[in-house]
Amino acid sequence: MDHAELPEFVERDADLRRRNTLALPGRAALYAHITTPEQLAALAEHYAPGDRRCFVLGGGSNLVLSGTDGHFDGLVLHMAIPGRTLAAEDDDAWYVRAGAGENWHDFVQWTLEQGWPGLENLSLIPGTVGAAPIQNIGAYGLEVGECLHAVTAWDFAKQAVVSFDRDDCRFAYRDSRFKQEGWHLNGGIAITSVVFRLAKAWQPNCRYADVAQELAVRHIAAPTARDIATAVI
């Protein structure tokens, strides 16, 4: 990457302390705060996978910066693309799209406010929407892969937008194709948005013993999605 030709949104020698939840000291040789997919396309003119170390950063949850004084001699892509909307609806489900930079917990609570249940068991998990498919986050009897419909990403090698449906993601326990192929570590792709399928035929998921116990303590026999979210929290 030619530093003289860097896009204006790329910062040199960036401080990473406030960009990881542990507030550990660290710096990145190059840092790009990504708020639109178009920025990734502009960056692709100056960057290709393999020409420099690259790390895709979400919320920085539990991120430990190592090396010499936490210095990362490469490019950090901080995915902060906002946005949440109802992308589509049919007789069976709502299809809700969220930008990769949306705070996960805030997004889950927003879906409940709209009357679209399904993600309540995943309340209070730290991180961003874009990071959720990589780890296939899960808690209290639910994994995000069960509700995911599609992932949109920028492919740096192809220099194009690519999409993955649920099967393409190859979800497993705390695992996915994105993690298996190391894309989150080598800068091969960057997730820009995720669409979730939230079924209208909702049933409370109380399989996890601690959730059932908390509902019992609250004397709730027929919980709503909000009741489950509150119990989880």
Secondary structure per residue as TSV (DSSP state, phi and psi in degrees):
chain	resnum	aa	ss	phi	psi
A	1	M	-	360.0	129.3
A	2	D	-	-86.1	111.2
A	3	H	G	-59.3	-31.0
A	4	A	G	-68.0	-19.8
A	5	E	G	-110.6	15.4
A	6	L	-	-63.1	141.4
A	7	P	-	-60.0	155.0
A	8	E	T	-64.9	-21.4
A	9	F	T	-84.0	0.2
A	10	V	E	-92.8	124.6
A	11	E	E	-100.0	140.5
A	12	R	E	-96.9	145.3
A	13	D	E	49.5	57.8
A	14	A	E	-85.3	141.9
A	15	D	E	-79.1	126.6
A	16	L	-	-102.9	1.2
A	17	R	G	-57.2	-45.8
A	18	R	G	-84.8	5.6
A	19	R	G	-110.9	13.8
A	20	N	S	-136.4	140.1
A	21	T	T	-67.4	-19.3
A	22	L	T	-84.3	-5.7
A	23	A	-	55.7	37.4
A	24	L	-	-76.9	145.0
A	25	P	-	-69.0	144.0
A	26	G	-	178.2	160.9
A	27	R	E	-139.6	155.2
A	28	A	E	-119.2	136.4
A	29	A	E	-58.3	-40.7
A	30	L	E	-136.5	140.9
A	31	Y	E	-141.6	129.6
A	32	A	E	-124.2	119.6
A	33	H	E	-88.7	104.4
A	34	I	E	-94.8	115.5
A	35	T	-	-115.8	-6.8
A	36	T	S	-142.6	148.8
A	37	P	H	-61.3	-28.0
A	38	E	H	-62.7	-30.0
A	39	Q	H	-63.6	-37.2
A	40	L	H	-65.5	-39.4
A	41	A	H	-63.4	-40.0
A	42	A	H	-67.0	-37.2
A	43	L	H	-68.9	-30.4
A	44	A	H	-62.7	-21.7
A	45	E	T	-70.3	-17.9
A	46	H	T	-119.1	-4.5
A	47	Y	-	-140.1	138.5
A	48	A	-	-135.9	144.7
A	49	P	T	-54.4	132.6
A	50	G	T	100.7	-18.3
A	51	D	S	-86.9	-9.0
A	52	R	S	-166.9	148.2
A	53	R	-	-61.3	138.6
A	54	C	E	-139.2	141.2
A	55	F	E	-134.1	129.0
A	56	V	E	-92.5	119.8
A	57	L	E	-107.5	135.0
A	58	G	S	-104.5	-113.0
A	59	G	S	-84.7	-7.3
A	60	G	-	73.8	22.2
A	61	S	T	-69.3	126.6
A	62	N	T	56.3	29.3
A	63	L	-	-86.9	121.3
A	64	V	-	-104.5	117.9
A	65	L	-	-85.9	121.7
A	66	S	-	-117.1	-170.5
A	67	G	S	89.6	-166.2
A	68	T	G	-72.3	106.1
A	69	D	G	55.6	30.9
A	70	G	G	68.7	20.1
A	71	H	E	-81.7	130.0
A	72	F	E	-108.0	110.3
A	73	D	E	-86.0	67.5
A	74	G	E	-169.0	-160.0
A	75	L	E	-106.5	125.0
A	76	V	E	-102.4	121.4
A	77	L	E	-99.8	106.7
A	78	H	E	-92.8	104.7
A	79	M	E	-80.3	106.9
A	80	A	-	-126.1	29.8
A	81	I	-	-68.5	122.1
A	82	P	-	-90.5	179.2
A	83	G	-	118.8	136.7
A	84	R	E	-151.7	131.1
A	85	T	E	-157.9	159.6
A	86	L	E	-81.3	108.7
A	87	A	E	-78.9	-34.3
A	88	A	E	-165.7	168.1
A	89	E	E	-154.3	139.5
A	90	D	-	-133.9	-170.0
A	91	D	S	-65.2	-23.1
A	92	D	S	-102.9	-23.7
A	93	A	E	-159.2	161.3
A	94	W	E	-100.0	141.4
A	95	Y	E	-114.8	110.0
A	96	V	E	-111.2	125.6
A	97	R	E	-103.3	139.1
A	98	A	E	-136.4	142.5
A	99	G	E	-69.0	153.1
A	100	A	T	-60.7	-26.7
A	101	G	T	-88.3	-1.9
A	102	E	S	-64.8	136.9
A	103	N	B	-63.0	128.7
A	104	W	H	-60.6	-51.7
A	105	H	H	-61.9	-43.0
A	106	D	H	-62.1	-38.1
A	107	F	H	-64.5	-45.0
A	108	V	H	-59.2	-46.2
A	109	Q	H	-64.5	-35.1
A	110	W	H	-64.3	-42.2
A	111	T	H	-60.9	-37.6
A	112	L	H	-68.0	-37.9
A	113	E	H	-63.3	-30.8
A	114	Q	T	-80.3	-8.1
A	115	G	T	85.0	26.2
A	116	W	-	-115.5	85.4
A	117	P	-	-75.9	167.5
A	118	G	S	139.1	-27.3
A	119	L	-	-106.9	4.0
A	120	E	G	-58.6	-31.8
A	121	N	G	-67.9	-14.3
A	122	L	G	-101.7	19.2
A	123	S	T	-62.6	147.6
A	124	L	T	71.3	7.6
A	125	I	-	-72.6	128.5
A	126	P	-	-72.9	154.9
A	127	G	S	120.3	-167.3
A	128	T	B	-118.4	165.0
A	129	V	T	-61.2	-41.3
A	130	G	T	-65.8	-26.6
A	131	A	T	-82.2	-21.9
A	132	A	H	-57.0	-44.7
A	133	P	H	-68.7	-29.2
A	134	I	H	-61.1	-48.2
A	135	Q	H	-87.9	-10.8
A	136	N	T	49.1	61.3
A	137	I	-	-56.1	147.7
A	138	G	E	-155.3	154.8
A	139	A	E	-171.4	148.3
A	140	Y	T	51.6	44.9
A	141	G	T	86.8	13.4
A	142	L	E	-144.0	140.2
A	143	E	E	-116.5	146.7
A	144	V	G	-62.2	-30.0
A	145	G	G	-59.4	-24.2
A	146	E	G	-69.8	-24.5
A	147	C	T	-110.6	-2.4
A	148	L	E	-81.7	137.9
A	149	H	E	-105.7	-44.3
A	150	A	E	-161.8	153.6
A	151	V	E	-123.6	134.4
A	152	T	E	-111.4	138.3
A	153	A	E	-147.4	163.6
A	154	W	E	-100.6	126.6
A	155	D	E	-99.4	113.6
A	156	F	T	-70.7	-31.6
A	157	A	T	-69.5	-42.7
A	158	K	T	-83.7	-16.9
A	159	Q	T	51.4	53.3
A	160	A	E	-155.8	160.2
A	161	V	E	-77.7	134.5
A	162	V	E	-127.0	156.5
A	163	S	E	-128.7	149.3
A	164	F	E	-131.1	127.4
A	165	D	E	-85.7	-178.5
A	166	R	T	-58.5	-43.8
A	167	D	G	-65.6	-37.0
A	168	D	G	-59.9	-28.4
A	169	C	G	-75.0	-16.1
A	170	R	-	50.2	55.6
A	171	F	-	-70.4	141.4
A	172	A	B	-144.0	-176.8
A	173	Y	T	-61.4	114.8
A	174	R	T	50.6	38.7
A	175	D	B	-151.2	159.3
A	176	S	-	-162.9	171.6
A	177	R	H	-59.4	-35.9
A	178	F	H	-62.9	-38.2
A	179	K	H	-78.6	-40.1
A	180	Q	H	-61.1	-39.0
A	181	E	T	-93.4	3.2
A	182	G	T	68.8	19.9
A	183	W	H	-64.0	-30.2
A	184	H	H	-73.8	-14.5
A	185	L	H	-105.3	-28.7
A	186	N	H	-104.7	3.7
A	187	G	T	71.6	20.8
A	188	G	S	-66.3	-44.1
A	189	I	E	-139.3	162.3
A	190	A	E	-133.9	120.2
A	191	I	E	-67.5	131.3
A	192	T	E	-107.3	-32.6
A	193	S	E	-158.1	161.6
A	194	V	E	-135.4	139.8
A	195	V	E	-112.0	130.7
A	196	F	E	-110.0	140.8
A	197	R	E	-101.9	113.4
A	198	L	E	-110.3	110.3
A	199	A	E	-66.7	139.3
A	200	K	S	-75.9	-27.3
A	201	A	S	-82.7	67.8
A	202	W	-	-76.6	138.9
A	203	Q	-	-130.2	139.3
A	204	P	-	-63.9	135.5
A	205	N	-	-100.3	97.2
A	206	C	-	-118.1	25.8
A	207	R	-	-66.2	-29.9
A	208	Y	S	-76.0	128.1
A	209	A	H	-58.2	-40.7
A	210	D	H	-65.6	-34.7
A	211	V	H	-67.6	-46.9
A	212	A	H	-59.9	-39.5
A	213	Q	H	-66.8	-42.6
A	214	E	H	-65.0	-38.8
A	215	L	H	-65.0	-38.7
A	216	A	H	-64.6	-41.0
A	217	V	H	-60.3	-34.2
A	218	R	T	-86.6	1.7
A	219	H	T	58.7	42.5
A	220	I	-	-109.1	109.5
A	221	A	S	-92.1	-30.2
A	222	A	S	-124.7	79.8
A	223	P	-	-71.5	145.5
A	224	T	-	-87.7	172.8
A	225	A	H	-61.1	-38.9
A	226	R	H	-64.4	-38.4
A	227	D	H	-59.8	-42.1
A	228	I	H	-67.6	-41.6
A	229	A	H	-60.5	-42.6
A	230	T	H	-65.0	-40.6
A	231	A	H	-62.9	-42.7
A	232	V	H	-64.3	-44.4
A	233	I	-	-64.5	360.0
